[in-house]
Amino acid sequence: MFLCRTAWQKCGPLARKSAHQLYRDVVVPRRQMSSLPGGTGDNIIYALLCGGAFAGAVAYTYTTVTTDHARFTDRVADINARPKTEWVPKPWPPKSKDEEEEV
């Protein structure tokens, strides 16, 4: 740990100075704001398309849920009206064919 601290004290200022110098040497071109193609006008089209798709999905879901409610309740009533048989487990261990023929 002592070696790491010593190395950081010696190399830290050099690293900071070189990083600051690199930042000053790089010239970054600024992007101009405009309404030309590729500008902010495209975002409005995407927003309208996504908003329309979302509204259509919500409308479809709402109509499906409201119209299928009566059919759903009828199906549940039919399933509940079916006679239920009591579950009986199979004997363990399973019998072989020879034992079944004898019984």
Secondary structure in CASP SS format (residue, H / E / C, confidence):
PFRMAT SS
TARGET T0000
AUTHOR 0000-0000-0000
METHOD secondary structure of the structure
MODEL  1
M C 1.00
F H 1.00
L H 1.00
C H 1.00
R H 1.00
T H 1.00
A H 1.00
W H 1.00
Q H 1.00
K H 1.00
C H 1.00
G H 1.00
P H 1.00
L H 1.00
A H 1.00
R H 1.00
K H 1.00
S H 1.00
A H 1.00
H H 1.00
Q H 1.00
L H 1.00
Y H 1.00
R H 1.00
D H 1.00
V C 1.00
V C 1.00
V C 1.00
P C 1.00
R C 1.00
R C 1.00
Q C 1.00
M C 1.00
S C 1.00
S C 1.00
L C 1.00
P C 1.00
G C 1.00
G C 1.00
T C 1.00
G H 1.00
D H 1.00
N H 1.00
I H 1.00
I H 1.00
Y H 1.00
A H 1.00
L H 1.00
L H 1.00
C H 1.00
G H 1.00
G H 1.00
A H 1.00
F H 1.00
A H 1.00
G H 1.00
A H 1.00
V H 1.00
A H 1.00
Y H 1.00
T H 1.00
Y H 1.00
T H 1.00
T H 1.00
V H 1.00
T H 1.00
T H 1.00
D C 1.00
H H 1.00
A H 1.00
R H 1.00
F H 1.00
T H 1.00
D H 1.00
R H 1.00
V H 1.00
A H 1.00
D H 1.00
I H 1.00
N H 1.00
A H 1.00
R C 1.00
P C 1.00
K C 1.00
T C 1.00
E C 1.00
W C 1.00
V C 1.00
P C 1.00
K C 1.00
P C 1.00
W C 1.00
P C 1.00
P C 1.00
K C 1.00
S C 1.00
K H 1.00
D H 1.00
E H 1.00
E H 1.00
E H 1.00
E H 1.00
V C 1.00
END
